[in-house]
Amino acid sequence: MRQRLQKILSARGVASRRRAEEMIQNGQVTVNGIAASLGDSADPETDEIRVNGQLLPGGQQSVYILLNKPRGYVTTLSDEKGRPNAAQLVADCGIRVYPVGRLDMDSEGLLLFTNDGAFANALTHPKQEVEKVYEVWVSGYHPGGEEKMSRPIVLDGYRIRPPKVTLLGDREAKAKLRVTIHEGRNRQIRRMCEAAGMRCTRLKRIQEGNLLLGDLPSGHWRYLTPEEIAELK
């Protein structure tokens, strides 16, 4: 079955789809001995695909991983500032995997990794409307702050859907909230807090769709169960 080259390279764990496009443009990829161009397609079962002269790795089993990301880790695969990245925490799975979505460096909790590009793209597509649940610690809390935070606001020119915000406890202008959102705008919850006159001091994702972080220790990961994968798909 013919597919776009960048999709094939991503599915075989060679590189992310964006990085694969760059490799094609740089002349690093050949199909049947001919330099490939961006937009080319091939059949990974019948065509000879090489990357930097090396045959494309054979098909491999799809892997789905749930990581409890600690604070202080970026979710990019490499960082120009040399900061630690979350991919290093799942490197011992033995297969090149990529993060599904993001958690900013100061946030923690549930983060998915996979080598299944189609699965990742489907899960992050806005039409999926996958619910994400967070525990949020704030300072500057005032009575009714959770109600203000529940109001839809405009971020990056986009009006977000009304989030669900529940007060879990408060003391001396500090509070812990549970926040459920459907989008994943850049630093969305932190900006929602600011719009409500509060400051987010800690942010932890505890659920995405049917997946629960549970008691998985910080910095540890586990494979998704077949039932979890089937429900997400």
TIDOMAR-669814 format. One record per atom (N, C-alpha, C, O): atom name; x, y, z; residue number from 1. Coordinates in steps of 0.2 Angstrom, whole numbers, plus 2048, in hexadecimal, padded with zeros to 3 digits. Layout:
R  a  px  py  pz   k
R CA   X   Y   Z NUM
...
This chain:
R  a  px  py  pz   k
R  N 804 7FA 800   1
R CA 800 800 800   1
R  C 804 806 800   1
R  O 809 807 804   1
R  N 803 80B 7FB   2
R CA 807 811 7FB   2
R  C 805 816 800   2
R  O 7FF 817 801   2
R  N 80A 819 803   3
R CA 809 81E 808   3
R  C 80E 824 807   3
R  O 813 823 804   3
R  N 80D 82A 80A   4
R CA 812 82F 809   4
R  C 818 82D 80D   4
R  O 818 82A 812   4
R  N 81E 82F 80A   5
R CA 824 82D 80D   5
R  C 825 82F 815   5
R  O 827 82B 819   5
R  N 823 835 816   6
R CA 824 837 81D   6
R  C 820 833 822   6
R  O 822 833 828   6
R  N 81A 831 820   7
R CA 816 82D 824   7
R  C 819 826 825   7
R  O 819 823 82B   7
R  N 81C 823 820   8
R CA 820 81D 820   8
R  C 825 81D 825   8
R  O 826 819 82A   8
R  N 829 823 825   9
R CA 82F 824 829   9
R  C 82D 825 830   9
R  O 830 822 835   9
R  N 828 828 831  10
R CA 825 829 838  10
R  C 823 823 83B  10
R  O 824 821 841  10
R  N 81F 81F 837  11
R CA 81C 819 83A  11
R  C 822 814 83B  11
R  O 821 80F 840  11
R  N 827 814 838  12
R CA 82D 80F 839  12
R  C 832 812 83E  12
R  O 837 80F 840  12
R  N 830 817 841  13
R CA 834 81A 847  13
R  C 83A 81D 845  13
R  O 83F 81E 849  13
R  N 83B 81F 83F  14
R CA 841 823 83C  14
R  C 841 82A 83F  14
R  O 847 82C 841  14
R  N 83C 82D 83F  15
R CA 83C 834 841  15
R  C 834 836 841  15
R  O 830 833 83F  15
R  N 833 83C 844  16
R CA 82C 83F 844  16
R  C 82B 841 83D  16
R  O 82F 841 839  16
R  N 824 842 83C  17
R CA 822 843 835  17
R  C 825 84A 832  17
R  O 827 84A 82D  17
R  N 826 84F 837  18
R CA 828 855 835  18
R  C 830 854 833  18
R  O 832 857 82E  18
R  N 833 851 838  19
R CA 83B 850 836  19
R  C 83C 84B 830  19
R  O 840 84C 82C  19
R  N 837 846 82F  20
R CA 838 842 829  20
R  C 837 847 823  20
R  O 83A 846 81E  20
R  N 833 84C 823  21
R CA 832 850 81D  21
R  C 838 854 81C  21
R  O 83A 855 816  21
R  N 83C 856 821  22
R CA 842 85A 820  22
R  C 847 855 81D  22
R  O 84B 857 819  22
R  N 847 84F 81F  23
R CA 84C 84A 81D  23
R  C 84B 849 815  23
R  O 850 848 811  23
R  N 845 848 813  24
R CA 843 847 80C  24
R  C 846 84D 808  24
R  O 849 84D 803  24
R  N 844 853 80B  25
R CA 846 859 807  25
R  C 84E 85A 807  25
R  O 851 85D 802  25
R  N 851 857 80C  26
R CA 859 858 80C  26
R  C 85C 852 808  26
R  O 862 852 808  26
R  N 858 84E 804  27
R CA 85B 849 800  27
R  C 85D 843 804  27
R  O 861 83F 801  27
R  N 85B 842 80A  28
R CA 85D 83C 80E  28
R  C 85A 836 80D  28
R  O 85B 830 80F  28
R  N 854 836 809  29
R CA 850 830 808  29
R  C 850 82F 800  29
R  O 84F 833 7FC  29
R  N 850 828 7FF  30
R CA 850 826 7F8  30
R  C 84B 820 7F8  30
R  O 84A 81C 7FC  30
R  N 847 820 7F2  31
R CA 843 81A 7F0  31
R  C 845 817 7EA  31
R  O 845 81A 7E5  31
R  N 847 810 7EB  32
R CA 849 80D 7E5  32
R  C 84F 810 7E2  32
R  O 850 810 7DB  32
R  N 853 813 7E6  33
R CA 85A 816 7E3  33
R  C 859 81D 7E1  33
R  O 85E 820 7DE  33
R  N 853 820 7E1  34
R CA 852 827 7DF  34
R  C 850 82B 7E4  34
R  O 84C 829 7E9  34
R  N 853 831 7E4  35
R CA 852 836 7EA  35
R  C 84B 838 7EA  35
R  O 848 83A 7E5  35
R  N 848 837 7F0  36
R CA 841 839 7F1  36
R  C 840 841 7F1  36
R  O 844 844 7F3  36
R  N 83A 843 7F0  37
R CA 837 84A 7F0  37
R  C 832 84A 7F5  37
R  O 82E 845 7F6  37
R  N 831 84F 7F8  38
R CA 82B 850 7FD  38
R  C 825 84F 7F9  38
R  O 824 852 7F4  38
R  N 820 84B 7FC  39
R CA 81A 84A 7F9  39
R  C 81A 843 7F5  39
R  O 815 840 7F3  39
R  N 820 840 7F5  40
R CA 820 839 7F2  40
R  C 81D 834 7F6  40
R  O 81D 834 7FC  40
R  N 81B 82F 7F3  41
R CA 818 829 7F6  41
R  C 81C 823 7F4  41
R  O 81F 822 7EF  41
R  N 81B 81E 7F9  42
R CA 81E 817 7F7  42
R  C 81A 812 7FB  42
R  O 816 813 7FF  42
R  N 81C 80B 7F9  43
R CA 819 806 7FC  43
R  C 81F 803 800  43
R  O 823 800 7FE  43
R  N 81E 803 807  44
R CA 824 800 80B  44
R  C 825 7F9 80B  44
R  O 82A 7F6 80D  44
R  N 820 7F5 808  45
R CA 821 7EE 807  45
R  C 824 7EC 801  45
R  O 827 7E7 801  45
R  N 824 7F0 7FC  46
R CA 827 7EE 7F5  46
R  C 82C 7F3 7F3  46
R  O 831 7F1 7EF  46
R  N 82D 7F9 7F5  47
R CA 832 7FE 7F3  47
R  C 838 7FE 7F8  47
R  O 837 7FC 7FE  47
R  N 83E 7FF 7F5  48
R CA 844 7FF 7F9  48
R  C 845 807 7FB  48
R  O 846 80B 7F7  48
R  N 843 808 802  49
R CA 844 80F 805  49
R  C 84A 80F 809  49
R  O 84B 80B 80D  49
R  N 84E 814 808  50
R CA 855 815 80B  50
R  C 855 81C 80E  50
R  O 853 820 80B  50
R  N 858 81C 814  51
R CA 859 822 818  51
R  C 860 823 819  51
R  O 863 81F 81D  51
R  N 863 828 816  52
R CA 86B 829 817  52
R  C 86E 822 815  52
R  O 873 820 818  52
R  N 86B 81F 810  53
R CA 86F 819 80D  53
R  C 86D 813 810  53
R  O 86E 80D 80E  53
R  N 869 813 816  54
R CA 868 80D 81A  54
R  C 860 80B 818  54
R  O 85C 80F 818  54
R  N 85F 805 817  55
R CA 859 802 816  55
R  C 854 804 81C  55
R  O 856 804 822  55
R  N 84E 806 81A  56
R CA 849 808 81F  56
R  C 848 802 824  56
R  O 847 7FC 822  56
R  N 848 803 82B  57
R CA 846 7FE 82F  57
R  C 840 7FA 82E  57
R  O 83B 7FD 82B  57
R  N 840 7F4 82F  58
R CA 83A 7F0 82E  58
R  C 834 7F2 833  58
R  O 835 7F6 837  58
R  N 82E 7F0 831  59
R CA 828 7F2 835  59
R  C 829 7EF 83C  59
R  O 82C 7EA 83D  59
R  N 827 7F3 841  60
R CA 827 7F1 848  60
R  C 821 7F2 84B  60
R  O 81C 7F6 849  60
R  N 820 7EF 851  61
R CA 81A 7EF 854  61
R  C 818 7F6 857  61
R  O 81D 7F9 859  61
R  N 812 7F8 857  62
R CA 810 7FE 859  62
R  C 810 7FE 861  62
R  O 80F 7F9 864  62
R  N 813 804 864  63
R CA 814 804 86B  63
R  C 810 80A 86E  63
R  O 810 80F 86A  63
R  N 80D 809 873  64
R CA 809 80E 876  64
R  C 80B 80F 87E  64
R  O 80A 80A 881  64
R  N 80D 815 880  65
R CA 810 815 886  65
R  C 80D 81B 88A  65
R  O 80B 820 887  65
R  N 80C 81A 891  66
R CA 809 820 895  66
R  C 80F 822 89A  66
R  O 811 81D 89E  66
R  N 811 828 89A  67
R CA 816 82A 89E  67
R  C 813 82F 8A3  67
R  O 80F 833 8A2  67
R  N 816 82F 8A9  68
R CA 814 834 8AE  68
R  C 81A 839 8AE  68
R  O 81F 838 8B1  68
R  N 819 83E 8AA  69
R CA 81F 843 8A9  69
R  C 820 847 8AF  69
R  O 81B 84A 8B1  69
R  N 826 848 8B1  70
R CA 828 84C 8B7  70
R  C 828 853 8B4  70
R  O 829 854 8AE  70
R  N 828 858 8B9  71
R CA 82A 85F 8B7  71
R  C 831 860 8B5  71
R  O 835 85C 8B7  71
R  N 833 864 8B1  72
R CA 83A 865 8AF  72
R  C 83C 862 8A8  72
R  O 841 863 8A6  72
R  N 837 85E 8A5  73
R CA 838 85B 89F  73
R  C 834 85E 899  73
R  O 82E 85F 89A  73
R  N 838 85F 894  74
R CA 834 862 88E  74
R  C 832 85C 88A  74
R  O 834 856 88B  74
R  N 82C 85D 885  75
R CA 82A 857 882  75
R  C 82C 857 87B  75
R  O 82A 852 877  75
R  N 831 85B 879  76
R CA 834 85A 872  76
R  C 839 855 872  76
R  O 83C 853 878  76
R  N 83B 852 86D  77
R CA 83F 84C 86D  77
R  C 847 84F 86E  77
R  O 84B 84B 870  77
R  N 848 855 86C  78
R CA 84E 858 86D  78
R  C 84D 860 86F  78
R  O 848 862 86D  78
R  N 852 862 873  79
R CA 851 869 875  79
R  C 857 86D 874  79
R  O 85D 86B 876  79
R  N 857 873 871  80
R CA 85D 877 86F  80
R  C 860 87A 875  80
R  O 866 87C 875  80
R  N 85D 87A 87B  81
R CA 85F 87C 881  81
R  C 862 877 886  81
R  O 865 878 88B  81
R  N 862 870 883  82
R CA 865 86B 886  82
R  C 861 868 88D  82
R  O 863 865 891  82
R  N 85B 86A 88D  83
R CA 857 868 893  83
R  C 854 861 892  83
R  O 854 85F 88C  83
R  N 853 85E 897  84
R CA 851 857 897  84
R  C 84A 856 893  84
R  O 846 85A 894  84
R  N 849 851 88F  85
R CA 843 850 88C  85
R  C 840 849 88E  85
R  O 843 845 890  85
R  N 839 849 88E  86
R CA 835 844 890  86
R  C 837 83D 88D  86
R  O 836 838 88F  86
R  N 839 83E 886  87
R CA 83A 838 882  87
R  C 840 834 886  87
R  O 840 82E 885  87
R  N 844 837 889  88
R CA 84A 834 88D  88
R  C 847 82F 892  88
R  O 84A 82A 893  88
R  N 841 830 895  89
R CA 83E 82C 89A  89
R  C 83B 826 897  89
R  O 83A 821 89B  89
R  N 83A 826 891  90
R CA 837 820 88E  90
R  C 83B 81C 889  90
R  O 839 817 886  90
R  N 842 81E 889  91
R CA 847 81B 884  91
R  C 848 814 885  91
R  O 84A 810 880  91
R  N 847 812 88B  92
R CA 848 80B 88D  92
R  C 843 806 88A  92
R  O 843 800 88B  92
R  N 83E 809 887  93
R CA 839 804 883  93
R  C 83C 801 87D  93
R  O 839 7FC 87B  93
R  N 841 803 87B  94
R CA 845 800 876  94
R  C 843 802 86F  94
R  O 846 7FF 86A  94
R  N 83E 806 86E  95
R CA 83B 808 867  95
R  C 83A 810 867  95
R  O 839 813 86C  95
R  N 83C 813 862  96
R CA 83B 81A 861  96
R  C 834 81C 861  96
R  O 830 81A 85D  96
R  N 832 820 866  97
R CA 82B 822 867  97
R  C 82B 82A 868  97
R  O 830 82D 869  97
R  N 825 82D 866  98
R CA 824 834 866  98
R  C 81E 836 86B  98
R  O 819 832 86C  98
R  N 81F 83C 86E  99
R CA 819 83E 872  99
R  C 813 83F 86E  99
R  O 813 842 869  99
R  N 80D 83E 871 100
R CA 807 840 86F 100
R  C 804 846 872 100
R  O 802 845 878 100
R  N 804 84C 86F 101
R CA 803 852 872 101
R  C 808 854 877 101
R  O 80E 852 876 101
R  N 807 859 87B 102
R CA 80C 85C 87F 102
R  C 80A 85D 886 102
R  O 804 85E 888 102
R  N 80F 85D 88A 103
R CA 80F 860 891 103
R  C 815 865 892 103
R  O 81A 863 890 103
R  N 813 86B 893 104
R CA 819 870 894 104
R  C 81E 86E 899 104
R  O 81C 86A 89D 104
R  N 824 871 899 105
R CA 829 86F 89E 105
R  C 827 86F 8A5 105
R  O 829 86B 8A9 105
R  N 823 874 8A7 106
R CA 821 875 8AE 106
R  C 81B 871 8B0 106
R  O 819 871 8B6 106
R  N 818 86D 8AB 107
R CA 813 869 8AD 107
R  C 815 862 8AD 107
R  O 81A 860 8AB 107
R  N 811 85E 8B0 108
R CA 812 857 8B2 108
R  C 80C 852 8B0 108
R  O 807 855 8AF 108
R  N 80D 84C 8B1 109
R CA 808 847 8B0 109
R  C 807 843 8AA 109
R  O 80D 842 8A7 109
R  N 801 841 8A8 110
R CA 800 83C 8A2 110
R  C 802 83F 89C 110
R  O 800 844 899 110
R  N 807 83B 898 111
R CA 809 83D 892 111
R  C 80A 836 88E 111
R  O 80E 832 890 111
R  N 807 836 888 112
R CA 807 830 884 112
R  C 80D 830 87F 112
R  O 80F 836 87D 112
R  N 810 82A 87E 113
R CA 815 82A 878 113
R  C 813 824 874 113
R  O 810 81F 876 113
R  N 814 824 86D 114
R CA 813 81F 869 114
R  C 817 81F 863 114
R  O 81A 824 861 114
R  N 818 81A 85F 115
R CA 81B 81A 858 115
R  C 816 819 853 115
R  O 817 818 84D 115
R  N 80F 819 855 116
R CA 80A 819 850 116
R  C 808 820 84E 116
R  O 804 823 852 116
R  N 80A 822 849 117
R CA 809 829 846 117
R  C 801 82A 845 117
R  O 7FF 830 847 117
R  N 7FE 826 842 118
R CA 7F7 827 841 118
R  C 7F3 827 847 118
R  O 7EE 82B 848 118
R  N 7F4 823 84C 119
R CA 7F1 823 853 119
R  C 7F2 82A 856 119
R  O 7EE 82D 859 119
R  N 7F9 82D 856 120
R CA 7FA 833 859 120
R  C 7F6 839 856 120
R  O 7F4 83D 859 120
R  N 7F6 839 84F 121
R CA 7F3 83E 84B 121
R  C 7EB 83E 84D 121
R  O 7E8 843 84E 121
R  N 7E8 838 84D 122
R CA 7E1 838 84F 122
R  C 7E0 83A 856 122
R  O 7DB 83D 857 122
R  N 7E4 838 85A 123
R CA 7E2 83A 861 123
R  C 7E3 841 863 123
R  O 7DF 844 867 123
R  N 7E8 845 85F 124
R CA 7E9 84C 860 124
R  C 7E4 850 85C 124
R  O 7E5 857 85C 124
R  N 7E1 84D 857 125
R CA 7DD 852 852 125
R  C 7D7 855 856 125
R  O 7D4 852 85A 125
R  N 7D6 85B 855 126
R CA 7D1 85F 859 126
R  C 7CA 85C 859 126
R  O 7C6 85C 85D 126
R  N 7C8 858 853 127
R CA 7C2 855 852 127
R  C 7C0 850 858 127
R  O 7BB 84E 859 127
R  N 7C6 84D 85A 128
R CA 7C5 847 85F 128
R  C 7C2 84A 866 128
R  O 7BF 846 869 128
R  N 7C4 850 867 129
R CA 7C1 853 86E 129
R  C 7C3 84E 874 129
R  O 7BE 84D 878 129
R  N 7C9 84C 874 130
R CA 7CA 848 87A 130
R  C 7CB 84C 880 130
R  O 7CE 851 880 130
R  N 7C7 84A 885 131
R CA 7C7 84D 88C 131
R  C 7CE 84C 88F 131
R  O 7D1 847 88F 131
R  N 7D1 852 892 132
R CA 7D7 851 896 132
R  C 7D5 854 89D 132
R  O 7D2 85A 89D 132
R  N 7D7 851 8A2 133
R CA 7D6 853 8A9 133
R  C 7DC 854 8AC 133
R  O 7E1 851 8AC 133
R  N 7DC 85A 8B0 134
R CA 7E2 85C 8B4 134
R  C 7E1 85E 8BB 134
R  O 7DB 860 8BC 134
R  N 7E6 85D 8BF 135
R CA 7E5 860 8C6 135
R  C 7EA 866 8C5 135
R  O 7EF 866 8C3 135
R  N 7E7 86C 8C8 136
R CA 7EA 872 8C7 136
R  C 7EA 876 8CE 136
R  O 7E5 876 8D1 136
R  N 7F0 878 8D0 137
R CA 7F1 87B 8D6 137
R  C 7F2 883 8D4 137
R  O 7F6 884 8D0 137
R  N 7EF 887 8D8 138
R CA 7EF 88E 8D6 138
R  C 7F1 893 8DC 138
R  O 7EF 891 8E2 138
R  N 7F3 898 8DB 139
R CA 7F4 89D 8E0 139
R  C 7F0 8A3 8DE 139
R  O 7EE 8A4 8D8 139
R  N 7EE 8A8 8E3 140
R CA 7EA 8AD 8E1 140
R  C 7E2 8AB 8E0 140
R  O 7DE 8AF 8DD 140
R  N 7E1 8A6 8E4 141
R CA 7DA 8A3 8E3 141
R  C 7D5 8A8 8E7 141
R  O 7D7 8AB 8EC 141
R  N 7CF 8A9 8E4 142
R CA 7CA 8AD 8E8 142
R  C 7C3 8A9 8E6 142
R  O 7C3 8A6 8E1 142
R  N 7BF 8AA 8EB 143
R CA 7B8 8A6 8EA 143
R  C 7B5 8A7 8E4 143
R  O 7B4 8AD 8E1 143
R  N 7B3 8A2 8E0 144
R CA 7B0 8A3 8DA 144
R  C 7B5 8A3 8D4 144
R  O 7B4 8A3 8CE 144
R  N 7BC 8A2 8D6 145
R CA 7C1 8A2 8D1 145
R  C 7C0 89C 8CC 145
R  O 7C1 89D 8C6 145
R  N 7BD 896 8CE 146
R CA 7BC 891 8CA 146
R  C 7B7 892 8C5 146
R  O 7B7 88F 8BF 146
R  N 7B2 896 8C7 147
R CA 7AD 898 8C2 147
R  C 7AF 89C 8BD 147
R  O 7AD 89C 8B7 147
R  N 7B3 8A1 8BE 148
R CA 7B6 8A6 8B9 148
R  C 7BB 8A2 8B4 148
R  O 7BB 8A3 8AE 148
R  N 7BE 89D 8B7 149
R CA 7C2 899 8B3 149
R  C 7BE 894 8AE 149
R  O 7C1 892 8A9 149
R  N 7B8 893 8B0 150
R CA 7B4 88E 8AC 150
R  C 7B1 892 8A6 150
R  O 7AE 88F 8A1 150
R  N 7B2 898 8A6 151
R CA 7AF 89C 8A0 151
R  C 7B4 89B 89A 151
R  O 7BA 89B 89A 151
R  N 7B1 89A 894 152
R CA 7B5 89A 88E 152
R  C 7B8 8A0 88C 152
R  O 7B5 8A6 88D 152
R  N 7BE 8A0 88A 153
R CA 7C2 8A6 888 153
R  C 7C5 8A5 881 153
R  O 7C5 89F 87F 153
R  N 7C8 8AA 87E 154
R CA 7CB 8A9 878 154
R  C 7D2 8A9 879 154
R  O 7D6 8AD 87C 154
R  N 7D5 8A3 876 155
R CA 7DD 8A2 876 155
R  C 7DF 8A2 86F 155
R  O 7DD 89D 86B 155
R  N 7E4 8A5 86D 156
R CA 7E7 8A5 867 156
R  C 7E2 8A6 861 156
R  O 7E2 8A2 85C 156
R  N 7DD 8AA 862 157
R CA 7D8 8AB 85E 157
R  C 7D2 8A6 85D 157
R  O 7CE 8A6 859 157
R  N 7D2 8A1 862 158
R CA 7CE 89B 862 158
R  C 7CA 89C 869 158
R  O 7CD 89C 86E 158
R  N 7C3 89B 868 159
R CA 7BF 89B 86E 159
R  C 7BF 894 871 159
R  O 7BC 890 86E 159
R  N 7C2 893 877 160
R CA 7C2 88C 879 160
R  C 7BB 88A 87C 160
R  O 7B7 88E 87E 160
R  N 7BA 883 87C 161
R CA 7B4 881 87F 161
R  C 7B4 882 886 161
R  O 7B9 882 88A 161
R  N 7AE 883 889 162
R CA 7AE 884 891 162
R  C 7B1 87E 894 162
R  O 7AF 879 894 162
R  N 7B6 880 898 163
R CA 7B9 87A 89C 163
R  C 7B5 879 8A2 163
R  O 7B1 87D 8A4 163
R  N 7B6 873 8A5 164
R CA 7B3 871 8AB 164
R  C 7B8 872 8B1 164
R  O 7BD 86F 8B1 164
R  N 7B6 876 8B6 165
R CA 7BB 877 8BB 165
R  C 7B8 876 8C2 165
R  O 7B2 879 8C3 165
R  N 7BB 872 8C6 166
R CA 7B8 870 8CD 166
R  C 7BD 872 8D2 166
R  O 7C3 870 8D1 166
R  N 7BB 875 8D7 167
R CA 7BF 877 8DD 167
R  C 7C0 871 8E1 167
R  O 7BB 86E 8E4 167
R  N 7C6 86E 8E2 168
R CA 7C7 869 8E7 168
R  C 7C9 86B 8EE 168
R  O 7C8 867 8F3 168
R  N 7CB 871 8EF 169
R CA 7CD 873 8F5 169
R  C 7D1 87A 8F5 169
R  O 7D4 87B 8F0 169
R  N 7D0 87E 8FA 170
R CA 7D3 885 8FA 170
R  C 7D5 887 901 170
R  O 7D2 885 906 170
R  N 7DB 88B 902 171
R CA 7DD 88D 908 171
R  C 7E2 893 907 171
R  O 7E7 892 903 171
R  N 7E0 898 90A 172
R CA 7E5 89E 90A 172
R  C 7E7 8A0 903 172
R  O 7EC 8A1 901 172
R  N 7E2 8A2 8FF 173
R CA 7E3 8A4 8F8 173
R  C 7E6 89F 8F4 173
R  O 7E9 8A1 8EE 173
R  N 7E6 899 8F6 174
R CA 7E9 893 8F2 174
R  C 7E4 88E 8F1 174
R  O 7E0 88D 8F5 174
R  N 7E4 88B 8EB 175
R CA 7DF 886 8EA 175
R  C 7E1 880 8E5 175
R  O 7E6 881 8E2 175
R  N 7DD 87B 8E5 176
R CA 7DF 875 8E1 176
R  C 7D8 874 8DD 176
R  O 7D3 874 8E0 176
R  N 7D9 874 8D6 177
R CA 7D3 873 8D2 177
R  C 7D4 86D 8CD 177
R  O 7D9 86A 8CC 177
R  N 7CE 86A 8CB 178
R CA 7CE 865 8C6 178
R  C 7CB 869 8C0 178
R  O 7C6 86B 8C0 178
R  N 7CF 868 8BA 179
R CA 7CD 86C 8B4 179
R  C 7CD 867 8AE 179
R  O 7D2 863 8AD 179
R  N 7C7 867 8AB 180
R CA 7C6 862 8A5 180
R  C 7C6 867 89E 180
R  O 7C2 86B 89E 180
R  N 7CA 865 899 181
R CA 7CA 869 893 181
R  C 7CA 864 88D 181
R  O 7CB 85E 88E 181
R  N 7C8 867 887 182
R CA 7C8 863 881 182
R  C 7CE 865 87D 182
R  O 7D0 861 879 182
R  N 7D0 86B 87D 183
R CA 7D5 86E 878 183
R  C 7DC 86D 87C 183
R  O 7DC 86A 881 183
R  N 7E1 86F 878 184
R CA 7E8 86F 87B 184
R  C 7EC 875 879 184
R  O 7F1 874 876 184
R  N 7E9 87B 879 185
R CA 7EC 881 877 185
R  C 7F2 882 87C 185
R  O 7F3 87F 881 185
R  N 7F7 885 879 186
R CA 7FE 886 87C 186
R  C 7FD 889 883 186
R  O 7FA 88F 884 186
R  N 7FF 886 888 187
R CA 7FE 888 88F 187
R  C 7F7 88A 891 187
R  O 7F6 88F 895 187
R  N 7F2 886 88F 188
R CA 7EB 888 88F 188
R  C 7E9 889 896 188
R  O 7E6 88E 898 188
R  N 7EA 884 89A 189
R CA 7E7 885 8A1 189
R  C 7EB 88B 8A5 189
R  O 7E8 88E 8A9 189
R  N 7F1 88B 8A4 190
R CA 7F5 891 8A8 190
R  C 7F2 898 8A5 190
R  O 7F1 89C 8AA 190
R  N 7F0 898 89F 191
R CA 7ED 89F 89D 191
R  C 7E6 89F 89F 191
R  O 7E4 8A5 8A0 191
R  N 7E3 89A 8A0 192
R CA 7DC 89A 8A3 192
R  C 7DC 89D 8AA 192
R  O 7D8 8A1 8AC 192
R  N 7E1 89A 8AE 193
R CA 7E2 89D 8B5 193
R  C 7E3 8A4 8B5 193
R  O 7E0 8A8 8B9 193
R  N 7E8 8A6 8B0 194
R CA 7E9 8AD 8B0 194
R  C 7E3 8B2 8AF 194
R  O 7E2 8B7 8B1 194
R  N 7DF 8AF 8AA 195
R CA 7D9 8B3 8A8 195
R  C 7D4 8B3 8AE 195
R  O 7D0 8B8 8AE 195
R  N 7D4 8AF 8B2 196
R CA 7D0 8AF 8B8 196
R  C 7D3 8B2 8BE 196
R  O 7D0 8B2 8C4 196
R  N 7D9 8B5 8BD 197
R CA 7DC 8B9 8C3 197
R  C 7E0 8B4 8C7 197
R  O 7E2 8B6 8CD 197
R  N 7E2 8AE 8C5 198
R CA 7E6 8AA 8C9 198
R  C 7ED 8A8 8C6 198
R  O 7ED 8A9 8C0 198
R  N 7F1 8A5 8CA 199
R CA 7F7 8A2 8C7 199
R  C 7F8 89B 8C8 199
R  O 7F7 899 8CE 199
R  N 7F9 897 8C2 200
R CA 7FA 890 8C3 200
R  C 801 88F 8C6 200
R  O 806 891 8C3 200
R  N 802 88B 8CB 201
R CA 808 889 8CE 201
R  C 80A 882 8CD 201
R  O 810 880 8CE 201
R  N 805 87E 8CB 202
R CA 807 877 8CA 202
R  C 801 874 8C5 202
R  O 7FB 876 8C6 202
R  N 803 870 8C1 203
R CA 7FE 86D 8BC 203
R  C 800 866 8BA 203
R  O 806 864 8B8 203
R  N 7FB 862 8BB 204
R CA 7FC 85B 8BA 204
R  C 7F6 858 8B6 204
R  O 7F1 858 8B9 204
R  N 7F8 854 8B1 205
R CA 7F3 851 8AD 205
R  C 7F2 84A 8B0 205
R  O 7F7 846 8B0 205
R  N 7EC 848 8B1 206
R CA 7EA 842 8B5 206
R  C 7E6 83D 8B0 206
R  O 7E5 838 8B2 206
R  N 7E3 840 8AB 207
R CA 7DF 83C 8A7 207
R  C 7DF 83F 89F 207
R  O 7DF 845 89E 207
R  N 7DF 83A 89B 208
R CA 7DE 83C 894 208
R  C 7D9 837 890 208
R  O 7DB 831 890 208
R  N 7D3 839 88E 209
R CA 7CE 834 88C 209
R  C 7CD 82F 891 209
R  O 7CB 831 897 209
R  N 7CE 829 890 210
R CA 7CC 823 895 210
R  C 7D2 821 899 210
R  O 7D2 81D 89D 210
R  N 7D8 825 897 211
R CA 7DE 823 89B 211
R  C 7DF 827 8A1 211
R  O 7DE 82D 8A2 211
R  N 7E1 823 8A7 212
R CA 7E2 826 8AD 212
R  C 7E9 825 8AF 212
R  O 7EC 820 8AE 212
R  N 7EC 82B 8B2 213
R CA 7F3 82B 8B4 213
R  C 7F4 826 8BA 213
R  O 7F9 822 8BB 213
R  N 7EF 826 8BF 214
R CA 7EF 821 8C4 214
R  C 7F5 823 8C9 214
R  O 7F7 828 8CA 214
R  N 7F7 81D 8CC 215
R CA 7FD 81E 8D0 215
R  C 804 81D 8CD 215
R  O 809 81B 8D1 215
R  N 804 81D 8C7 216
R CA 80B 81C 8C3 216
R  C 810 822 8C6 216
R  O 80E 828 8C6 216
R  N 815 81F 8C8 217
R CA 81A 824 8CB 217
R  C 81D 829 8C6 217
R  O 81D 828 8C0 217
R  N 81F 82F 8C8 218
R CA 821 834 8C4 218
R  C 828 832 8C1 218
R  O 82C 82F 8C4 218
R  N 828 833 8BA 219
R CA 82E 831 8B6 219
R  C 82E 829 8B4 219
R  O 832 827 8B0 219
R  N 829 826 8B6 220
R CA 828 81F 8B3 220
R  C 823 81E 8AE 220
R  O 81F 823 8AD 220
R  N 823 819 8AA 221
R CA 81E 818 8A5 221
R  C 81B 811 8A5 221
R  O 81E 80C 8A8 221
R  N 816 810 8A1 222
R CA 813 809 8A0 222
R  C 810 809 899 222
R  O 80F 80E 896 222
R  N 80F 802 897 223
R CA 80C 801 890 223
R  C 804 802 891 223
R  O 802 800 896 223
R  N 801 805 88C 224
R CA 7FA 804 88C 224
R  C 7F7 7FD 88C 224
R  O 7FB 7F9 888 224
R  N 7F2 7FC 88F 225
R CA 7EF 7F5 88E 225
R  C 7EB 7F5 887 225
R  O 7E9 7FA 884 225
R  N 7EA 7EF 884 226
R CA 7E6 7EE 87E 226
R  C 7DF 7F1 87E 226
R  O 7DD 7F4 87A 226
R  N 7DC 7F1 884 227
R CA 7D6 7F4 885 227
R  C 7D6 7FC 885 227
R  O 7D2 7FF 882 227
R  N 7DB 7FF 888 228
R CA 7DC 806 888 228
R  C 7DD 808 880 228
R  O 7DA 80D 87E 228
R  N 7E1 805 87D 229
R CA 7E3 806 876 229
R  C 7DD 806 872 229
R  O 7DB 80B 86E 229
R  N 7D9 801 872 230
R CA 7D3 800 86E 230
R  C 7CE 805 870 230
R  O 7CB 808 86B 230
R  N 7CD 807 876 231
R CA 7C8 80D 878 231
R  C 7CA 813 875 231
R  O 7C6 817 872 231
R  N 7D1 815 875 232
R CA 7D3 81B 872 232
R  C 7D2 81B 86B 232
R  O 7D1 820 868 232
R  N 7D4 815 867 233
R CA 7D3 815 860 233
R  C 7CC 816 85E 233
R  O 7CA 816 858 233
